[in-house]
């Protein structure tokens, strides 16, 4: 907690005419200002010290009781307002399914900020003022949404993320559509708060997939086979029109909730055969070429090649590949469906209504996680910012406003669910019956 400003001390002096400024620099008060976790603890010492000063001047009996109360109230108000005024920085890691909603809500709760954008997942809101909380000072919110699983591990282990303003810092908050237990993390060290439901699914670009025009639905077995045999199967296997073409699966890496939730729902285990477009960085990478028998160096830029990273760290990159690759099927969250054709799964489309009623099964609760103790546990002021952002995201009016970013992302408000599940990919049961 920062020391009170000299102006605050002077204001108390002027109000009372009884205390010297030096009284507020006593060692015991300085210790409280530096180490106390609560304003109350500091104020107790302040009042004790102030009252001792009054007694030493033998004026306690000379003061009217109401004046004593006004004096102490003035001291508390001035010292409290200055002791809590400190800049607050919050680092948010994790999934990028709802990144546009997070960015939108951050701009809603802050005023007077500037924005720095590094890429689709990484953005910083700098030097803002939290609406209704000017005493917090300047507020900085950094988003590094590079994958839900990665975010959970970074939160647990306090691994620094590269931020949009070229700094690096560990997170205090992780956003994830997958539960910690799904990715092998003990969740007991986290506090968790659900914000919304994210549908995940399969999409194709009709402009680049003429042979897949007849494909509108995937069964569980087709979906699992697509992930394991991508790059070898013709479109006719999926209801397409050719026996000589090749269908490619473009997916997310192991750090993504998309990957974890889809794998859990289609009962896929093992390593998927995901594809991407060749890049100069792949062509010149000796390690990649050694691991993949020189496939990158022997193909031109833009050609379909196995993903050397096991998938992308962003849905935006999956969508970018679908613009280039022919006969490709991508796995993304609803926030990245965009203008692509969305495939049904087991006969049901991933609409908010089908998710809410339990017809479409590939979805996950998006939760916010923060540590209960130890390094990385949010401070009191960081929790104020977290709560403000949480309230903005979960606001019922916002989640039910047609045409906004929540609606465009095809997310499902928690209150609309008629079903529930206790584990990712687990059984779906009715809330109503």
C-alpha positions as CSV (number, residue, x, y, z in Angstrom):
1,X,0.0,0.0,0.0
2,X,1.5,3.4,-1.0
3,X,2.3,6.1,1.6
4,X,-0.2,9.0,1.9
5,X,0.6,12.1,-0.1
6,X,1.8,15.2,1.7
7,X,-1.3,16.9,0.4
8,X,-3.5,14.4,2.2
9,X,-1.6,14.9,5.4
10,X,-1.8,18.6,5.0
11,X,-5.5,18.5,4.5
12,X,-5.9,16.7,7.8
13,X,-3.7,19.2,9.5
14,X,-5.8,22.1,8.1
15,X,-9.1,20.4,9.1
16,X,-8.0,19.8,12.7
17,X,-5.3,22.3,13.5
18,X,-4.1,19.8,16.1
19,X,-1.6,17.5,14.5
20,X,1.8,18.0,13.0
21,X,2.7,16.4,9.7
22,X,5.6,14.6,11.4
23,X,3.1,12.5,13.3
24,X,2.2,10.7,10.1
25,X,5.8,9.7,9.5
26,X,6.2,7.6,12.6
27,X,8.0,4.3,12.1
28,X,5.0,2.2,13.2
29,X,2.7,4.0,10.7
30,X,5.3,3.7,7.9
31,X,5.5,-0.1,8.6
32,X,1.7,-0.4,8.4
33,X,1.6,1.5,5.1
34,X,4.2,-0.8,3.6
35,X,3.0,-4.1,4.8
36,X,-0.7,-4.0,5.9
37,X,-3.1,-6.0,3.7
38,X,-6.0,-3.8,4.8
39,X,-6.9,-0.2,5.1
40,X,-8.6,-1.0,8.4
41,X,-5.3,-2.2,10.0
42,X,-3.6,1.0,9.0
43,X,-6.4,3.2,10.2
44,X,-6.4,1.6,13.6
45,X,-2.7,2.5,14.0
46,X,-3.4,6.0,12.6
47,X,-6.3,6.6,15.0
48,X,-4.3,5.3,18.0
49,X,-1.3,7.5,17.1
50,X,-3.5,10.5,16.5
51,X,-5.5,10.1,19.7
52,X,-2.2,9.6,21.6
53,X,-1.1,12.9,20.2
54,X,-4.3,14.6,21.3
55,X,-3.9,13.1,24.8
56,X,-0.3,14.3,25.0
57,X,-1.4,17.8,24.3
58,X,-4.0,17.5,27.2
59,X,-6.7,18.7,24.9
60,X,-8.9,15.6,24.8
61,X,-11.3,17.0,27.3
62,X,-11.3,20.4,25.5
63,X,-12.7,18.9,22.3
64,X,-16.4,18.6,21.7
65,X,-17.3,14.9,21.1
66,X,-18.7,15.8,17.6
67,X,-15.4,17.5,16.7
68,X,-13.5,14.4,17.7
69,X,-15.7,12.3,15.4
70,X,-15.3,14.8,12.5
71,X,-11.6,14.8,13.0
72,X,-11.3,11.0,12.9
73,X,-13.7,10.8,9.9
74,X,-11.6,13.4,8.0
75,X,-8.4,11.5,8.7
76,X,-9.9,8.2,7.5
77,X,-11.3,9.7,4.3
78,X,-8.2,11.5,3.3
79,X,-5.8,8.7,4.1
80,X,-8.1,6.0,2.6
81,X,-8.5,7.8,-0.7
82,X,-4.7,8.3,-1.1
83,X,-3.7,4.9,0.2
84,X,-5.8,3.0,-2.3
85,X,-4.8,5.2,-5.3
86,X,-2.3,3.0,-7.1
87,X,-1.9,1.8,-10.7
88,X,-3.3,-1.7,-11.3
89,X,-2.0,-4.1,-13.9
90,X,-3.9,-7.3,-14.8
91,X,-2.6,-10.0,-17.1
92,X,-5.3,-12.3,-18.7
93,X,-4.1,-15.5,-20.3
94,X,-5.9,-18.5,-21.8
95,X,-8.4,-19.3,-24.5
96,X,-9.2,-17.1,-27.4
97,X,-12.7,-18.4,-28.2
98,X,-14.3,-15.4,-26.7
99,X,-11.5,-12.9,-27.2
100,X,-13.6,-10.4,-29.1
101,X,-16.1,-10.4,-26.2
102,X,-13.2,-9.8,-23.7
103,X,-11.8,-7.0,-25.8
104,X,-15.2,-5.4,-26.1
105,X,-16.0,-5.6,-22.4
106,X,-12.5,-4.3,-21.4
107,X,-13.3,-1.2,-23.5
108,X,-16.7,-0.9,-21.7
109,X,-15.3,-0.8,-18.2
110,X,-12.4,1.5,-18.9
111,X,-12.3,5.1,-20.0
112,X,-9.4,7.2,-21.3
113,X,-7.3,4.2,-22.3
114,X,-5.1,3.5,-25.3
115,X,-4.9,0.2,-27.1
116,X,-1.9,-1.7,-28.4
117,X,-2.6,-4.7,-30.7
118,X,0.1,-7.3,-31.4
119,X,-2.0,-10.0,-33.2
120,X,-5.5,-11.5,-33.1
121,X,-4.9,-12.9,-29.6
122,X,-2.7,-10.3,-27.9
123,X,-3.9,-6.9,-27.0
124,X,-3.3,-4.4,-24.2
125,X,-5.5,-1.7,-22.8
126,X,-3.2,0.9,-21.2
127,X,-3.5,3.8,-18.7
128,X,-7.3,3.6,-18.4
129,X,-9.6,4.5,-15.5
130,X,-12.0,1.9,-14.2
131,X,-15.4,3.3,-14.5
132,X,-16.8,4.1,-11.1
133,X,-13.4,3.3,-9.4
134,X,-11.1,6.4,-10.0
135,X,-9.3,5.7,-6.7
136,X,-7.6,2.7,-8.3
137,X,-5.4,5.0,-10.4
138,X,-4.4,3.9,-13.9
139,X,-5.5,0.5,-14.9
140,X,-3.7,-1.7,-17.5
141,X,-5.3,-4.9,-18.8
142,X,-3.2,-7.2,-20.9
143,X,-4.7,-10.0,-22.9
144,X,-2.5,-12.9,-24.2
145,X,-5.2,-15.4,-25.4
146,X,-2.9,-18.1,-26.9
147,X,-4.8,-21.2,-25.8
148,X,-6.9,-22.3,-22.8
149,X,-4.7,-25.2,-21.8
150,X,-1.5,-23.1,-22.1
151,X,-3.1,-20.4,-20.1
152,X,-4.0,-22.8,-17.2
153,X,-0.4,-24.0,-17.1
154,X,1.0,-20.5,-17.2
155,X,-1.3,-19.5,-14.4
156,X,-0.3,-22.4,-12.2
157,X,3.4,-22.1,-12.9
158,X,3.5,-18.3,-13.2
159,X,5.1,-18.4,-16.7
160,X,5.4,-15.0,-18.3
161,X,3.6,-14.2,-21.5
162,X,4.8,-11.8,-24.2
163,X,2.4,-8.9,-24.1
164,X,1.3,-6.4,-26.8
165,X,3.3,-3.5,-25.3
166,X,6.5,-5.6,-25.7
167,X,6.7,-6.3,-22.0
168,X,6.3,-9.8,-20.4
169,X,4.5,-10.9,-17.3
170,X,2.8,-13.9,-15.7
171,X,-1.0,-14.0,-15.6
172,X,-3.3,-13.5,-12.6
173,X,-6.4,-14.8,-14.6
174,X,-6.8,-17.6,-17.1
175,X,-9.9,-18.0,-19.4
176,X,-10.6,-21.6,-20.4
177,X,-13.3,-23.6,-22.1
178,X,-11.8,-26.7,-20.8
179,X,-11.6,-27.8,-17.1
180,X,-8.2,-28.0,-15.5
181,X,-8.7,-31.7,-14.8
182,X,-9.3,-32.3,-18.6
183,X,-5.7,-31.3,-19.2
184,X,-4.1,-32.9,-16.1
185,X,-4.1,-30.0,-13.7
186,X,-5.3,-30.1,-10.1
187,X,-8.0,-27.5,-10.1
188,X,-8.2,-27.3,-6.3
189,X,-5.7,-24.4,-6.2
190,X,-7.9,-22.2,-8.3
191,X,-11.1,-20.3,-7.8
192,X,-13.4,-20.7,-10.8
193,X,-16.3,-18.6,-12.2
194,X,-18.3,-19.6,-15.2
195,X,-19.2,-16.8,-17.7
196,X,-20.8,-18.5,-20.7
197,X,-21.0,-21.6,-22.9
198,X,-18.9,-22.0,-26.0
199,X,-20.0,-24.3,-28.8
200,X,-17.2,-25.9,-30.9
201,X,-17.5,-27.5,-34.3
202,X,-16.4,-28.1,-37.9
203,X,-16.4,-25.6,-40.7
204,X,-15.6,-25.6,-44.4
205,X,-15.0,-22.8,-46.9
206,X,-17.5,-23.4,-49.7
207,X,-15.4,-21.3,-52.2
208,X,-12.5,-23.7,-51.7
209,X,-14.3,-27.0,-51.2
210,X,-16.5,-27.7,-54.3
211,X,-16.0,-31.4,-53.9
212,X,-17.4,-31.2,-50.4
213,X,-20.6,-29.4,-51.5
214,X,-22.7,-32.4,-50.4
215,X,-21.1,-32.6,-47.0
216,X,-23.4,-31.1,-44.3
217,X,-23.0,-33.5,-41.3
218,X,-20.3,-35.5,-39.6
219,X,-20.9,-38.5,-37.5
220,X,-18.7,-39.3,-34.5
221,X,-16.8,-42.0,-36.4
222,X,-16.3,-39.7,-39.4
223,X,-15.0,-37.0,-37.2
224,X,-12.5,-39.3,-35.4
225,X,-11.4,-40.8,-38.7
226,X,-10.9,-37.3,-40.3
227,X,-8.5,-36.3,-37.5
228,X,-6.5,-39.5,-37.7
229,X,-6.3,-40.0,-41.5
230,X,-6.4,-36.4,-42.8
231,X,-4.4,-36.0,-46.0
232,X,-5.2,-39.5,-47.2
233,X,-9.0,-39.7,-47.5
234,X,-11.0,-38.6,-50.6
235,X,-14.0,-36.4,-50.3
236,X,-16.3,-39.2,-51.4
237,X,-15.8,-40.8,-48.0
238,X,-17.5,-37.9,-46.3
239,X,-20.3,-37.6,-48.9
240,X,-18.3,-35.6,-51.4
241,X,-18.0,-36.0,-55.1
242,X,-14.5,-37.2,-55.9
243,X,-12.5,-40.4,-55.3
244,X,-9.2,-38.8,-56.4
245,X,-9.0,-35.6,-54.3
246,X,-7.7,-35.3,-50.7
247,X,-9.5,-33.9,-47.7
248,X,-7.4,-32.0,-45.1
249,X,-8.2,-31.4,-41.4
250,X,-7.0,-28.0,-40.0
251,X,-7.1,-27.9,-36.3
252,X,-5.8,-26.4,-33.0
253,X,-2.8,-27.4,-30.9
254,X,-2.9,-29.1,-27.6
255,X,-3.0,-25.8,-25.8
256,X,-6.5,-25.1,-27.1
257,X,-9.9,-25.8,-25.4
258,X,-11.2,-26.5,-29.0
259,X,-8.8,-29.4,-29.3
260,X,-9.5,-30.8,-25.8
261,X,-13.3,-30.5,-26.0
262,X,-13.7,-31.9,-29.5
263,X,-11.4,-34.8,-28.7
264,X,-13.3,-35.6,-25.5
265,X,-16.7,-35.5,-27.4
266,X,-15.7,-37.6,-30.4
267,X,-13.7,-40.0,-28.2
268,X,-10.5,-39.3,-30.1
269,X,-7.1,-40.3,-28.5
270,X,-3.7,-40.1,-30.1
271,X,-2.1,-37.6,-32.4
272,X,-4.3,-35.9,-35.1
273,X,-3.0,-35.5,-38.7
274,X,-3.6,-31.8,-39.0
275,X,-2.5,-29.8,-42.1
276,X,-1.5,-26.2,-42.8
277,X,0.0,-24.2,-45.6
278,X,3.7,-24.2,-46.2
279,X,5.7,-21.2,-45.1
280,X,9.2,-20.0,-45.7
281,X,9.9,-20.5,-42.0
282,X,9.1,-24.2,-42.4
283,X,11.1,-24.6,-45.6
284,X,14.2,-23.3,-43.9
285,X,13.8,-25.1,-40.6
286,X,16.1,-28.1,-40.5
287,X,14.5,-29.7,-37.5
288,X,11.0,-29.6,-39.1
289,X,12.3,-31.1,-42.3
290,X,14.2,-33.8,-40.4
291,X,11.1,-34.8,-38.5
292,X,8.8,-34.8,-41.6
293,X,11.2,-36.3,-44.2
294,X,11.9,-33.0,-45.9
295,X,8.2,-32.4,-46.9
296,X,8.6,-28.6,-46.3
297,X,11.7,-28.1,-48.3
298,X,10.4,-30.1,-51.2
299,X,7.1,-28.1,-51.5
300,X,6.4,-24.5,-52.4
301,X,5.1,-21.8,-50.1
302,X,1.3,-22.2,-49.8
303,X,1.2,-25.9,-50.5
304,X,-0.7,-28.2,-48.1
305,X,1.8,-29.7,-45.6
306,X,1.5,-31.5,-42.2
307,X,1.4,-29.0,-39.3
308,X,4.8,-29.1,-37.7
309,X,3.4,-27.7,-34.5
310,X,0.5,-30.1,-34.2
311,X,-2.1,-27.4,-34.9
312,X,-2.6,-23.7,-34.6
313,X,-2.7,-21.6,-31.4
314,X,-5.6,-19.5,-32.7
315,X,-8.9,-20.0,-34.5
316,X,-8.0,-17.1,-36.7
317,X,-5.1,-19.1,-38.2
318,X,-7.3,-22.1,-38.8
319,X,-9.7,-19.8,-40.7
320,X,-6.8,-18.3,-42.7
321,X,-5.8,-21.8,-43.9
322,X,-9.4,-22.5,-45.0
323,X,-9.1,-19.5,-47.3
324,X,-6.1,-21.2,-49.1
325,X,-6.5,-24.9,-48.8
326,X,-8.9,-26.9,-51.1
327,X,-11.2,-29.4,-49.6
328,X,-10.3,-28.6,-46.0
329,X,-12.3,-28.9,-42.8
330,X,-11.4,-26.8,-39.8
331,X,-12.1,-27.2,-36.1
332,X,-12.9,-23.9,-34.3
333,X,-15.0,-22.3,-31.6
334,X,-18.2,-20.6,-32.5
335,X,-16.5,-17.3,-32.3
336,X,-14.5,-18.2,-35.4
337,X,-17.4,-19.7,-37.4
338,X,-17.6,-16.5,-39.4
339,X,-18.9,-16.8,-42.9
340,X,-17.8,-20.4,-43.3
341,X,-20.3,-23.2,-43.7
342,X,-20.8,-24.9,-40.3
343,X,-21.3,-28.6,-40.4
344,X,-23.8,-30.4,-38.2
345,X,-22.6,-33.2,-35.8
346,X,-24.7,-36.3,-35.4
347,X,-27.6,-34.5,-37.2
348,X,-27.6,-31.2,-35.2
349,X,-26.1,-27.8,-36.0
350,X,-24.1,-26.0,-33.2
351,X,-26.7,-23.3,-32.7
352,X,-27.2,-21.7,-29.3
353,X,-30.7,-23.2,-29.2
354,X,-29.5,-26.7,-29.9
355,X,-26.7,-26.4,-27.3
356,X,-29.2,-25.1,-24.7
357,X,-31.6,-27.9,-25.2
358,X,-28.9,-30.6,-25.2
359,X,-29.2,-31.6,-28.8
360,X,-25.7,-30.6,-29.9
361,X,-23.0,-32.0,-27.6
362,X,-19.7,-30.4,-28.5
363,X,-19.5,-27.5,-26.1
364,X,-17.8,-26.4,-22.9
365,X,-18.3,-24.0,-20.0
366,X,-16.0,-21.1,-20.3
367,X,-14.6,-20.3,-16.9
368,X,-12.3,-17.8,-15.4
369,X,-9.6,-19.2,-13.0
370,X,-7.4,-17.4,-10.5
371,X,-5.1,-18.8,-7.8
372,X,-6.3,-19.1,-4.2
373,X,-2.8,-18.5,-2.7
374,X,0.8,-18.0,-3.5
375,X,2.6,-16.4,-6.4
376,X,0.1,-15.1,-8.9
377,X,-2.8,-14.7,-6.5
378,X,-4.7,-11.5,-7.4
379,X,-4.3,-8.5,-5.2
380,X,-7.4,-6.8,-3.8
381,X,-7.2,-4.2,-6.5
382,X,-6.7,-6.7,-9.2
383,X,-9.8,-8.5,-8.0
384,X,-11.8,-5.3,-8.3
385,X,-10.8,-5.2,-12.0
386,X,-11.5,-8.9,-12.5
387,X,-14.9,-8.5,-10.9
388,X,-15.7,-5.4,-13.1
389,X,-14.8,-7.3,-16.2
390,X,-16.7,-10.4,-15.1
391,X,-19.8,-8.4,-14.4
392,X,-19.6,-6.8,-17.9
393,X,-19.2,-10.1,-19.6
394,X,-22.0,-11.9,-17.7
395,X,-24.5,-9.0,-17.8
396,X,-27.8,-10.5,-18.9
397,X,-28.7,-7.6,-21.1
398,X,-25.4,-7.8,-22.9
399,X,-25.6,-11.6,-23.4
400,X,-29.1,-11.2,-24.9
401,X,-28.6,-8.2,-27.2
402,X,-29.0,-9.2,-30.9
403,X,-26.2,-8.2,-33.2
404,X,-23.5,-7.6,-30.6
405,X,-20.2,-9.5,-30.3
406,X,-21.7,-12.0,-27.9
407,X,-24.5,-12.8,-30.3
408,X,-22.1,-12.9,-33.3
409,X,-20.0,-15.4,-31.5
410,X,-23.0,-17.8,-31.1
411,X,-22.2,-18.1,-27.4
412,X,-24.9,-19.4,-25.0
413,X,-25.8,-17.5,-21.8
414,X,-25.5,-19.8,-18.8
415,X,-29.0,-18.9,-17.7
416,X,-30.4,-20.3,-21.0
417,X,-29.1,-23.8,-20.5
418,X,-31.7,-26.5,-20.0
419,X,-28.9,-29.1,-19.5
420,X,-25.7,-29.5,-17.7
421,X,-22.6,-31.7,-17.5
422,X,-20.0,-32.3,-14.8
423,X,-17.0,-33.1,-17.1
424,X,-15.8,-32.1,-20.5
425,X,-17.3,-34.5,-23.0
426,X,-19.2,-36.2,-20.2
427,X,-22.9,-37.1,-20.1
428,X,-25.5,-34.4,-20.6
429,X,-28.4,-34.3,-18.2
430,X,-31.5,-32.2,-17.9
431,X,-31.8,-29.3,-15.5
432,X,-35.5,-29.1,-15.9
433,X,-36.5,-32.7,-15.3
